[in-house]
Amino acid sequence: MFEEFPSGEALRDLAKELDKRDALINDPKFRENFKKEIKKKFAPKVWHKDLSKAVIIDCPDKTLIGKNFYQIAEDKNQHPVDVFLDTIIKYDKKIRWTTTIANDRKEKFKSLYNFPYNLISFSDAGAHLNNMAFYNFPLKMIKIVQESIDKGNPMMTMEKCIWRLTKEQGDWFNLDCGYLAKGKVADLVIINPEKFNNITENVELDAIEEFGNYERLVNRNEGVLSMVMVGGKTIFENEQFVEGYAQSEKYGRFLERVG
């Protein structure tokens, strides 16, 4: 998000040089520019730059948890940007905050899901492991469509929903996958609709053992996936991966264009 305005880019460039970063943050001229740029709400951007919508979820100072930066600024009689930048210097990676930047207006879902030029296939979370977790967006779409069907006002049929998440994408990229047919590779996901209430926006921190226990954000959807099969081999069942998965056993294949 910080690459969307010059002062934010300057902070990102010094992410691994903390002394220089902190010196920059303490520079009055930098703070003046930061305050000007963060107020430009209509500049090309994804982040809304509204610190009143940035809520602290973890911090060594437990009294700050649950508050946004405007509330803290009011308590301290300071400018919200000064409070925000001061907390970066003081706590660095020990403070975590959250905000919503998109896809929170449910009245827009129907038009987004049905817009023919949307390819519903990409989550940016894989490039921002400890900042975002949108991995369950296909499950969320299925849940939302099913809820609209149950209410008697369907956004689309469930068949179209599944097609948009599978075969439509395979066809777009000329890949022989994304559908069920006799003689084709068995790539399957079995979903339990009775557990749809477990599909949420909640995220958790989880360590990646293979990368020195690096912490990344993940989504939990307990009980929703009954089984996952790749290339005719079961890789996930009963809430756990099969023994040897991603270690001693090879699964999957490189998807090549056909025709």
Secondary structure, 3 states (H helix, E strand, C coil): CHHHCHHHHHHHHCCCCHHHHHHHHHCHHHHHHHHHHHCCCCCCCCCCCCHHHCEEEECCCHHHCCCEHHHHHHHHCCCHHHHHHHHHHHHHHHCEEECCCCCCCHHHHHHHHHCCCCCCCCCHHHHCCCCCCCCCHHHHHHHHHHHHHHCCCCCCCHHHHHHHHCHHHHHHCCECCCCCCCCCCCCEEEECHHHHHHCCCCCEEEEEHHHCCEEEEECCCCCCEEEEEECCEEEEECCEECCCECCCECCCCCCCECC
